[in-house]
């Protein structure tokens, strides 16, 4: 839920004129052109109000927040925004407000398991006349380019800001998975997340997702385009991943530490003159995506932490993480050939790509002010395991599970917790929890055995009390076909008895 600007194509300047009169005419013309541009963009931007019915992050205590989005397809009513605006691992409803002030409801079409992007949809009949689908640019970002963003900054709907791009190759690590970001100077404030970042030609080249007060960050729009293309065809977009983390290091450091030879670095600078001394390397190898029985690192022919990326399937990568991601996506789960530098020597290795689950068949269980979920893509990365298990994050004030998430009585817990047993019964799936609940609702004290994923990893047992007559249990399952949440209630014997 953040701020404002990102990038675009270079504005074309008028020929230089020396007279003050000529400059005045030029400036007036520029102001008129800019007004027309903003009027046009406003017809494609929307303000989003989100109500979270089941959410993981209890920092949203009021379960309501705002953001921004923009229309990319009128025929299907598709709107682009951020994952964190749409609500990751959350059951939400959405209200869309258009530039002319009219409102309508939206539903969730897609949340990306890797990148901070999501797609909502509205009934095309409810889109007001005069609305437009903003065009997504095919151009790459350029440093020192003037850009604009229009969004819902601090609730100031359809407010517009201007900024300048200062970095096009960065990873901010605001999410579990790495994503190439564009950084820019300019005012950034909450509420504008999901804003389109566009240039003087009105084409969108970035999706605003984060930043600080004096700078911001956007996801290149090229991450978004294939998702929209799939949805337009009525197909489910599957995201693929390569099983390790990529990050940037300086070319200078790589040479001085002997990771790459100096002669290669000279060729690299010629081939990628805008790299700003950055190269991509493997910062972390993820055990959850490694093969069983893998050889030791000194013998392995697979990727290793520290490998510098040269090319993938013969395509030079340089510092372009987004291009790397595109090649992996095109492989659709097949293996790829990757050339790397490892301890100063060039090697060609095979890398496997993996399908991420995303929202496919996602299920959540809400009980006693806490939300339970099974092992997902983020957990695989954080925990390094594919083992099926049940987790919780935070719990609401007054929940019996605050003994786990916030033992000191704080309103917001911290961390990820694996639930091993409830009421002395083993838990390894949501089905197990559902089967335990009827008996649990008949008593007001029970035990929980859990493991916190951070720290020493030792199992802990606590006993907690609650008032079962005031507790509800709801099961949520996301239906991919209808793009809706299917909701069912688990009967509470205490409530039935009271009736």
Secondary structure, DSSP 8 states (H G I E B T S, - for coil): ------------------SHHHHHHHHHHHHHHHHHHHHHHHTTEEEEEEEEEE-S-TT-TTSEEEEEEEEEETTTTEEEE-HHHH-TT-EEEEEEE-TTS-EEEEEEEEE-SSSS-EEEE--GGGS-TT-----B--S---TT-EEEEEEEETTEEEEEEEEEEEEEEE---SSSS---EEEEES---TT-TT-EEE-TT--EEEEEEEE-SSEEEEEETHHHHHHHHHHHTT-----EE-SEEEEEEEHHHHHHTTSS-HHHHHHHHHH-TTSTTEEEEEEEE-GGGS-TT---TTT--S--TT-EEEEETTEE-TT-HHHHHHHHHHHTT--EEEEEEETTEEEEEEE--EE--TTTT-EEEEETTEEEEE--HHHHHHH------EEE--B-TT-TTHHHH-TT--SS--S-EEEEEETTEE-SSHHHHHHHHHHHTT-SEEEEEEEESSTT--EEEEEEE--GGG--EEEEEEETTTTEEEEEEE--HHHHHH-
